[in-house]
Amino acid sequence: MTGDQAGPATQFPNLLPRPEGEREKLEAAWKLPRGWRILSAVNNTVIGPFYIATAFVFFLLAGILGLLMRLQLAVPGNDFLPPATYNQIFTMHGTVMMFLFAVPAVEAMAVLLLPQMLGARDLPFPRLGAFAFWAYLVGGAVFFCTLFFGAAPDGGWFMYPPLTSVRFSPGAGADWWLLGIGFIEISAIAGAIEIIVGVLRTRAPGMTLARMPIFAWTMLVFAFMIVFAFPAIILATILLELERAFDWPFFIAERGGDPLLWQHLFWFFGHPEVYIIFLPAAGMVSMIVPTMAGHPLVGYRPIVIALIAVGFFSFGLWVHHMFATGIPARSLAFFSATSMAVAIPSGIQVFAWVATMAAGRLRPTVPALFVLGFLLIFTLGGLTGVMVALVPFDRQAHDSYFVVAHLHYVLFGGMVFPLFAAIYYWAPAFSRRALSERLGRWAFGLIFAGFNIAFLPMHLTGLIGMPRRVYTYPAGMGWDGLNLVSTIGTFVLAAGVAVFLVDVIRNLRPTIAEHAGDVWEAGTLEWLPNAGFGLRSVPRVASREPLWESPGLAKEVEAGVWYLPGTATGLRETIVTSPVEAEPQYLMRLSTDGWAHVAAAVFTAGFFLLLTVKLVVPAVLSGAAAIAAIYVWTWQLDPASVGEVEIGGGTRLATYASGPISHGWWGTVILLLVAAALYLSFVFSYLFLWVVFPDQWPRRQALPESSAAIAAAAGFCVSGLALFAASAALRRPQDPGPDFVSLVIGGAVALALGNGLELWGHWQAGTRPTANGYGALVFGHAVIQGQMTAAVLTVAAFAAARAAMQLLSGERRAVFDTLMLVWSYALCQGLFGLALTHGFPRLVATP
């Protein structure tokens, strides 16, 4: 069967009557737990709604904090909120909106929509997705509750040192932010890994990259941006927490650190974060506009190129937020030009949406209204973005309410309006009833009017001098009336959100069956009939709008005509396809419901949160429990092959894969890209502090003996040889168990010993982490390398246990493939680290 065929015709053997009980077996394999046990479910039709609801709760909570701030600023000299309380509310408002709402909300939409949109039964790592959700819920809830105990952070959502150092913030508030938010970012990365592998490897047969829905493209770019951007903020939180807990001076200027290092790391994450939020919202708009206009999206390929370009350019914009810090003029010119250049690919998408509307006939539905509101507001935000990209203007408007207005026009206009449009648009695909058009119009009108009443005056407030981050202001500055208008606008906006909530409560009835259906007459696969297992059968896709090309496709899919109409192995399954052409490669058996991933999330959150309050022993016990839960969770993720099975149309697929073809190998590679991005962020930090304070680096006679580096390198070489020997032992026909276990454990210990010898050389030379920035960096490097070593030891112990139980062999080796990747990366990073911490100081040292 060719990829150009739009329907099954007579060549597809599944046109024959389906076997008795086939559907019942499929439903039994995907049966959901009932009652309170639903919390143990892992499939996307359960986790997705949970995820979206949790993100929206945080949106409401952050919105309430925003209302309190506006009440405080409504009139001059107000004492509604004390300064300390206002600072906590101000910090929590921005932090919750950015970290607990914006990114989780779009990840939640991806978890819910992507499997159906791609024609998959589920994303490839259901328990990892569920773990990400529970970690986010537990960590986010505990973090928000610090506000009720006076322990919330108060240094702003950007947490600039030295304000957040122990000297100026001696309480635990900053620690809650650093450990809590750093942990939540790990949850976001887990979701990103699942999205990348899901989009690239679990598409319906025939759904080539050129036929993939735009939303899937945006989520792919979004996830890769998370992979490369979030490690910078994770490193920043690690360094600042090490400084606060152990007095390692990464950001203390008088001791060889630099607070500007935090700004570089934070904004390397922070400005891509704007586009990380915007791109999925743009993808939602690119799905809604063609349906509402009744016309295929104009400029599909240019939009895909624009998405990739936005993702690329966004990493060259971070200094956009640092124009007033005194950086060199040439750097200012480069980053100013890049900041303006990113408007070009963003504009391509806007013109494509307008062209699609013009080519068809836009129906004035509630989703269309929110899209039109988004276009107006985001365009205005983009124009003010070009203004603040101009260095002279930015220096005047920097840290004024003009920037507050710009930020909200870009983020609220660019993300929240499309999100409301998406909820109204896709609700019928997952609910018994569509949301109300009448209430939706009221919600849109109030939200649109309230937003502009609230934030449009802030442009003027900022231009006439009102600084941001102030809790009150004197009368007679010309800000009084504008602030009162802004406060009124926020309450109009809140009224619109309240109308939306009424609509949701009255009409939204999430269910795995009996959906309202394709009320918009859309063209993509998520509108096919679906249940807890997704599509009854997986069609071969031959166009970007398969439902428009094949009007009878819904009946064919529901009749079981296409691929995988039942369960070939009696378990939950999905088809793994090639990354470019989406041709079937093997049948993946998916993990099922359970409690181990929930326990892992709770105990992982406990580890971070207990460290925050300095309960070290309970934190270590919680971390050990988390590892044990992960062992239980992953023990059954590598089932043995049951041979080839028929999936329909005469196609037979293997039920096991290892190496580069397997989804686990791809997930590990993405995880290692995260590790590499974090390590490169550290290398940047190391070189940045050397440029700023070269005199802190030791003279040649004070450097460690070269014998320490040689001994460490020898340890790494022994570890590498043990790894290759273990791989060879695994390929032997006889039981590799005893030899394999010895090689794996011994090699992992040699890796740890090499790291220890490297650090011991520095200690013997008199380097101390508390002495200056150089010493802090040396020991900070040991922390980063120690994380990778701990990962190797953990996976090695897991592989050794499976080998001892005869669950590992030359054919059943996916676990060892993962270990090889992680181990090889740790060795490469360790050797590079020797060159960085032992070799580089010798190159630049003075006699």
N, C-alpha and C positions, 0 to 999 in steps of 0.2 A: 504494500500500500504506500503510495507516495504522499509527501507532505503537502501537495497542492490540492488534494481531495478535500472537499468541504463536508462530505457526509459519508456514511458507511456504504452506501450503494448496496450492490449484491455481493461484493467481494469479501465482505467482512463476515466471518463465520458466526459471530455472536448474534446474527440475525435469527439463528435457530432458537426455538423455544428454550427458555432458561430452565435449569434443573430445579426440581421441587425442593423447597426449603433453603435455596441459595441466599435469598435476602434475609431470612431469619437467622442464618449462621453469621451473616455480616453484622446484623444488629446485635447479636449476642456478643460478638467480639468487641464491639464498641459500646456495650451497655454501660451507662453511667451509674456510679454509686448513688444511693438515695439518702434523703434526709441530711443530717449534719455531715455524713460521710462524703457529700459532694465536695467538701474542702480538700479531699485527697485526689480529686480529678486532675488530669494533666492535659486533656485535649483542648484545642484552641476555642471550641465553642463554649467552654466553661471559663477558662482562664481569661479569654479576651474580654467578656463582659465584666468580670471581676476587676480586671486591670483598668478598664475605662471608667468604671464607677469609682474606683479608688482615686484615680487621677482627678476626676471631677470633684470629688470631695475636697481634695487639697486645693483645687481651684477656688472653691467656695470659701474655704478657710482663709486663703491668701486674700481673696476679695474682701472679706470682712475686716482683715487687718488694714487693707487699703482704705476702707471706709473710716476706720478709726483715725488713720493718718489725716484724711481729708477733713474730718471734724476738728482735729487739732489745728489745722492750718486755715480753717474757714475765716477766722477773724484774727487780727493782730493781737499779740500779747495773751493768747489763750493759755489757760492752765488746765485744760481738760486732761492732758496726759503729762506726767512728769518727764523730764528729759531722759532719764535712764530707761523708762518704760518705752518711750517713743523710739529710742535707738534700737531696742530689742524688736519692737514691732516693725520698724523700718527694715531691719536686717532680715527678719523672718519673712516679711512680705516678698522681698526680692528673691530670697533663697528658695522659698516654697514654690513660687511661680516658675523659676528657672529650672530647679533641680527636681522638684517633686510633682510638678504638673506638666510643663511643656514637653520635655523629652519623654517621660513615661506615657503621656497621652498619645503621642504619635506612635510609639512602640506598641502600645495597646491596640491601636487601630490596625497596625500591621499584623499582630498576632491573630486578631479576629478575621481580617479580610484576606490576607495573602494566601492561605491554603485554598480557599474557595476560588479566589481570583486566578490562581496558578493551576487549578485543577489537581491539587494534591489532597490527600486525606488529612494531613496535618504537617506542621513544620518538622524538620528532621530530628530535633532534640526536645521532645515534649516536656521531659522532666527538667531540663535546663531552663526552658521558658517558664515553667511553673515555679522553679526555684527563684528565678529573677523576680517574679511577681511577689512571692512571699517575703523575700528579702527586702524588697522595696516597701511593702506594706508595713512590716514590723519595724524596720529601721526608720521609715518616714514618720510613723505614728509616735514612736518614742522621741524622735528628734523634735517634732512639733510640740509634744507635751512639755518640753522644757520651758516653754513660754509661761506655763501655769505655775511654775515653781521658781520663777525669777532666775533661772539658770540658762536662759536662751542667749545666743551670741548677740553682740551689739556692735560689731565692727563693720557693718555693711555686708551686703551679699558678696562683695569682692574681697573682703577680709584683708585689707592691705596691712602689712607690717610697716613700721614698728608699732602701729596702733594695736595690733593683735598679739604683740609679744607679751611675755610674762610681766615685763616691767609696767606696761600700760593696761594689760588685761589679765590680772592675776587670777580671776575666777575660772570656772570650768566652761563658761559659755563658748569660748573659742575652741576648746577641745571638743565640745559637742559638735561644732560645725566641722572641724577638720576630720574627725574620725567618722562621724555620722554621714557627712556628704561624700567623703572618700569611699565609704562602703556602698552608698547608693549608686555611685558612679560605676562600681564593679558590677552591680546589678544591671545597669544600662549596657555595659560591655557584653555581658552574657546574652542579653537580648539581641545585640547587634550581631554576635557570632551566629546565632540561630537564623536571623534574617538573611545574612549573606549566603550561608550554605543552603537555606531554603529556596531563595530566589535562583541561585545558580544551579542547584542540583535536583529540585523536586518540582519542576514544571511539567505540565501535561505534554505528552508526546507531540512533537511538531511545533510546540510553542518556542520558536527560535528567539534569540535576543531581539530580532527585528520585529517580532510579533508580540512581544511582552507588553502588558499594560503599562502605561506611564507611571502609575502609582508604584508598581514593582520596581521600575527604574529608579524612581526617587528614593524608595526605601533602600535600594542597593547602595546608591551614592551616600545616603544618610548614614547607613551602617558603617561604610568604610570611613566616613568622616569621624564617626565616634571612635573607631579603632585607632585613628591617628591623632585625634585631638584630645580625647579624654585622658590618655596617659600623662599629658603635661600637668593637668590639674591634680591628678592622683600623686604625681611626684611632688608637686608643690605642697600638698597637704602632708605628705610624709616628711618632707624636710622641715616644715614649720612645726609639726608635732614633735619631731626629734629635737628641735631647738627649744620648744617649750618644756618638754619633759626632761631633757638631759643637758640642756645648755650648750648645744652644738650651734655655733653662731653663723648660720647660713645667711641671715638677713640683718645682722647687727653690724652696722657700718664701722663702728669704732674698733671692731675685732676682726675685720677682714671679710665680713659679709656685705651684702648690698640689698636693701629693700626693693630696689628696682628689679632684681632677679625674680621676685614674686610677681611683679607686674608682667614681665615677659612671659613667664610660665602661665600665669592666669589668663592673660589675653590671647596667648597662642591657642588656648582652649576657648576663651570667651567670645572671640569674634567668629570663628567657625560655628560656635554654638548658635549664633543668630541664624545662620544658614542651615544648620542642622535642624532647627525648628521650622524654618521657612520652607525648605525643599519638600518635606512630606505634605505640608499644607498645599503647596503648589501642585503636587501630584494628585491630591484630592480634587483640586479645581480642574485639572486636566482630565479627570474622569467624569466630573459632573457636567462641565460645559458641553461636550459633544452630545450627551444624552438629552440635556435640556434644549439644545439647539437642533437635535435630530440630524446631526451631520458629523461625519468622522473628524477627528481632531486635525486641524490644519497644521502642517509643519511638524509632523511626528519626529522625523530625524533631526531637524534643527533643534527641537526641544530637548531631545536626548543629549545632543552635543552641548547645549546650553547648561543642562543639569550638571554634566561632568565639568564644564568650565567653571561654573559657580563653585562647585566643590573644590576645584584646584585653586582658584583665585582666593577663596576664603582663608587659605592658610598663609597668604601674604599680606594680611590686613591687620595683624594684631597691634602693630605700633600706631595704628589709627587712633587708639585710645591713649597714647602716650606722647602726643605732640607737645604737651606742655612740660615734659620732664627734662628737657635740655639735651635731647639726642642730636647728633650731627645733622647739618642742613642737607647733606646728600641723602641720608636715610629718610629725612622728612620728605624730600622730593619723590623718592621711590615709593614709599608707602602711601603718599597722597595720590600718586598716579594710579597705583593698584586699587586703592579704595574707590576711585572714580571708574576704573575699568570694569569692576565687577557689575556695574549697572548695565553693561551691554548685554551679557547673557540673561540677566534678569528681565531686561526689556524685551528680549526675543520671546520669552514666554508670554508676557503681557500682550504683545502684538498677535501672537498665535491664538490666544484666547479670544481676542476681539475679532480676528479674522474668522474664527469658527462660528462665533455668534452671527457675524454678517453673512456667512455662507449658508447658514440655516435660519431657523426662526426660533428665537429664545422664548421659552414658555415662562411666564412670570410666577413660577413656583417659589416656595420658601427657600429651597436650596439655591435657586438662581438669584434671589434677592440677597442672600448672604454672600454669594460670589460677587455680585455687583458692588456690595458694600466693601468687600475685601479689595477689589480692584481700585476703588477710589482712595481708600485709606492707605493701602500699602503704597500706591503711587505717590501720595503726598509724603509718606515716610521715606520713600526712596529719594525724593527731591531734597528733603532736608538732610538725608544722608550724604548726598553729593555736596551740600553746603558745608557740613562739618568735616568732609574730607579735604577741604581747602584749609591749609595751615593757618593763614591769617584770621579767617573767620573762626576756626576752631579755638584759637587762643583767646578769642573774645567770648565765645559761647561756652567754653569748657567749664564743666562743673556748675552750669546754670540750669534753670528749669527748661531752657530750650532743649537741652539734651534729654531731659526727662520726657518731654513731649515727643521728641524724635524716637526715643526708645519705645514708647508705648504705641506710636503709630506703626512702627515696624513690627513689633512683636505681637501686640494685640490684634492690629489690623492684618498682619501677615500670617498669623497662626490661629487665633481664636475664631475669627469670622469664618475661615475655611473649615474649622473643626465643627462649628455649629451647622454649617452647610452639609458637612459629611454626615453628621448624626441624623439630620432630617432626611438626607438622601438615602443612606443605607439602612435606616431603621426597618423598613419593610422587609429587608432580606433576612432579618434575625428576630422579628417581632410579629405577633399575630395581627397587630394593627399598625398602620402608618401613623406618624404624628400628625397633629391637627394643622391644617393650612391656616385656619383662622387664628388660632393662638400663636402659630409660628410667625404670622405677619405682625401681630402685636409685639412679639418678642423681638423680631428684627427691628421694627420701628423704634422701640424704646432703647435697645442696645446701640443702634446706629446713632440716634440723636444724643443719647446720654454720653456716649464715647466722645463725640465731637464737642459737645458742650463742656466736657470735663478737661479734655487735653488740648484742644485748639487754643484756648487762652494761655496755656502754659508757654507757648512759643513767645508770646508777648511778655509774659511775666519774666521769662529768662532774659529776653533782649533788653529789658529795662533794669536788669541787675539782680534778680532774686537768685541766690545760690541754692543748689540742691543740698539735701542732707541737713537741713536746719529744722528744728522742732517748733520754732516760733519766729516772729519778726515784729519790728516796731511799726506803729501806725505812721502814715504820712509818706511812705516810700513809693506810693503809686501801685502797690500790689494788692491792696485790700479787696477792691471790687472783683478783680480777676480771680483771686483765690476763692471768693465766695461763689462765683459762677462755676468754677471748677468743682467745688464741693457739691453744689446742686446737681451738676452733671453726673457725678459718680453715683448719686442716689437714683437718678433716672436710669442709668445703666444697670444698677442693681435691681431695679424694678423689672427691667427686661429679662434679666437672668431668672428672676422669680417666676415670671410668666412661663419661661421655658421649663422650669422645674415643674410647674403645675401641669404643663402639657405632657412631660415625661411620666409623671405619676398617674395621670389619667389614661394615657394611651400606650405607653411602652410596655409590652409584655414579652420579654425575651423567652424564646423557646427553641428547642432543637428540631421542631417539626411544626407544620401548619403555619408557615410564614405568610405574611400578606402578599409576598411575591413581587414580581417585576412590575410594579405600578408605574414606573417611568418609561418602560419599553427600552431598557438599556441593552448594550450589545456584548458585555463581558461575562465571564464564566461565573462570577459570584452570584449572579441572578438565576442560575439554574437551581432546580429543587435540591435542597441539601438537608441533611440530618446530622446527628452526632458524628457520623462517619464521613461527613462531607458529601461528595457526589456519589450516587449509586454506582455509576461507571464513569471512567475517565476518558473523555473524548480525545481524538487526535485533532489538534488545532491547525487550521490552515489560513487564518487571517487574524487581524487585530480585533475585530468585532465579530466573533463566531456566531453569536445569537442573531445578528443582523444578516449574516451570510447564509445561515442555515436555520430558518424559522422553526423547523421540526426538531431541532437538536435537544430541546428540553425533554420531549417525549422519549427520544432515543436513549438519552442518558438514564432516565428514570426506569426505562424498560430493561436496562442492563445490557444494551447492545454493544457498548464500547469496552475498553480495557478494564480489567480487574472488577468485574461485576459482583464478585463475592469475596470471600477470604480464602486465598489459595493455601495458607498454612494453618488456618484456624486462629490466627492472631491478628492484631492491628497491623496494617501494612500500607506502604505507599511506594510508588514507582520512583526510582532514582534515574534521572536522565542526564545526558551529556550536557556540559555547561553552555555550549554555543548553539548546537542544533537541536537539543532536547530530544535525542533518540534514547529509548529505554536501554538501561545498562544492567540493572539488577533490582531485585525486590527487597526493600528494606522493611524489617519487622520493627515496629515502633514500641517504645516502652509504654507500660500501662499504668493505671492509677496506683497510688501508694502513699505512704506517709514519710518515707525516708527523705525525700526532697524538702518536705515541709520542715522536718526536724533539722535538716542541714541548714536551711535558711534561718530558722530561729536561733540555732546555736552559733551560726556565723555572725548574726546580728548581736548575739550576746557577747561574743568575743570582743567585737569592736566597742560596744557600748559599755561593757564592764571595764575595759581599758580606760575609757573616758573618765570614769570616776575612780581610777587608780586601784581597782580591785584586781590585782594581777593574778593571784592564784585562781579565783573563780573564772577569770578570763581565759587562762590557759586550759582549765578543765572544759570550758565551753568550746574552745577551739578544738580540743581533742575529740569532744563529742561530735562536733561538726564533721571532722575528718572521718570518724566512724560511720556517721550517717551517709556521707558521700560514698564510702566503700560499699555500704549496703545498697545504695541507690544504683551504683554503677556495676555491681557484680553480675547482673543479668543482662547487661547491655550488649553482650557479645555472644549471642546464642550460636550454637554450631549450625553448619549448613545442613539443609534437608534436601539438597539437590536442586535441580531445575524444576520450575512449576510453570504451568500454562496461565497466561493472564488475558487471553482472548486474541482473536484474529490469527491464531497459529503462532503467536509469539511466546517463546519460553524464556524465562529469566532465571539466573542464579539467585540463590537466597543468601549468599554470603559474599562479601568483598573485603579486601584489605589493600593496603598501599594507596597510591595516589588516586585510585578509582573510588575509594570508600568515602562516605560522608564524614566519618570520624577523623580521617586523615585531613580533610579539608578544614574541619572545625579546629583541629590542633594547629594547623598552619596559620589560621586567622588569629588564634590566641597568641601565637608566637610573634605575629606582627604587632600585637598590642605590647608584648614584652619588649620588642625592639624599639617601638616608639617611646616607651617609658625610658629605656636605657639611653636613647639618643637625646632625650630631654635632659637626662643627667649629664651626658657629655657636654651639651650646650651649657649647662650650669657650671660645670667644671671650668670650661674655657672662658666663660663670661667672667667669673670671679678672678681668673688669672689675668685677664685683660684689665680689669678694674684695679686689682691689688697684686701686681706681679711681685712686689717686695715681700709678700707673705709666703711665697714659695721658698723652700729651704735652699741654702747654698749647697754647692756640690759635696762638701765634706760632711754635711748633715743628712745626706740622702741615705736610704736603706742600703745595706750590702746587696750586691747583685746576686749573691748566693741564695737569698730568700726568693727572688723572682725565679731563679733557675730551678730551685726545689719545687716551687709552686707549679711551674711549667711541667716539670717531671710528673707531678701528681696528676695534672690534667692529661698528660700523654698516657699514663697508666690507666686512667679512667676510660679514655677513648679506646685503648686496646681491649679492655675488658668488655666494652660495649660491642665491639665487632666480634669478639670471641663468643659472646652470648648469642649474637645473631647467628653465628655459624652453628653453635650448639643446637639452636632451635630448628635448624634445617636438617639435622640428623634424623634418620628414620627411627632410631631407638629413642626411648624416653629421655628427653633432655633435662628432666627435672632437677636432679642434684647438682650437676655441673652448671646448669643455667642459673639456678638460685645463687650459687656461690659467686659466679661471675657478676651477676647483677648487683648483689649486695656489696661485694668487694669493690666493684667499679664505682658505685655511688659513694661509698665511704672515701675512696681515693679522690673523687671530685671535691667532697667536703674538706678533706685534708689539704688539697691544693689551695682552696680558698683560705683556710686557716693559716697556712704558711705564708701566703701573700700578705695577710694582715699582720702576722707576727713580725715580719721584716720591718714594717713601718713602726710598730710598737717598740721594737728594739732600738730603732734609730731615734726614739724620743718623740715621735709624733703622737699628739693627744687630740681627741676630737673637740675638747673644750678650749683649746689654746687659741685657735684662730680659724678663719674660713678654710684654709688649706687642710688643716687637720679634720675639720668637720666633713669636708668633701671626701677625704680618704676613707673615713669610717662610714660615711654615707654610701660610698661605692660598695663597701662590704655588706651593708644592709641590702642594697639592690641585688648584688650577686647572691647573697644569702637567701633571698626569696626564691631565686631560680634553683638553687641547690636544694632547698626544702621541697620544691615541686618535684625535682628529680627523685629525691629520697622517698617521697610519698607515692609516686607512680611506680617506682622500682619495687617498693614493698608490696604494692598491689599486684604487679606482674609476677613477683616471686611467689606470692600466695596462690595465684591462679596456676602457675606452673606446678607447684607442689600438689595441687588438686587435679592435675592432668587436664586442665582447661586451656592450656596453651600449647600450640604445636606449630609446625611449619606451615600448615594450612590455616589454622585458627589463630592468627597472630595479630589481629587488629590492636589489641592492648599493647603488644610489644612495639608495633609501628608507632603508636603514640609516644611510648617511652623513648624510642630512638630519636624522634623529632625533638622532644623536650630536652633530652640529654645532649644531643648534638648542638643544639642552640646554646645550652648552658656552657658547654666547653668552648664554643666560639666566643661567647661573651666573656668568659673567664680569661681567655688568651688576649683578647683585645683589652680587657681591663688591666692586665699586666703591662701592656704597652702604654696605656694611658697613665696609670698611677706610678709606674716605675720608670718607664722609658721617657715619657714626655718631660717630667721634671729634670731629667739629665740633659735633655736637649736645650732647655731654657735656663738651667741653673747658672748662676755666676760663681766664680771661684771663691 
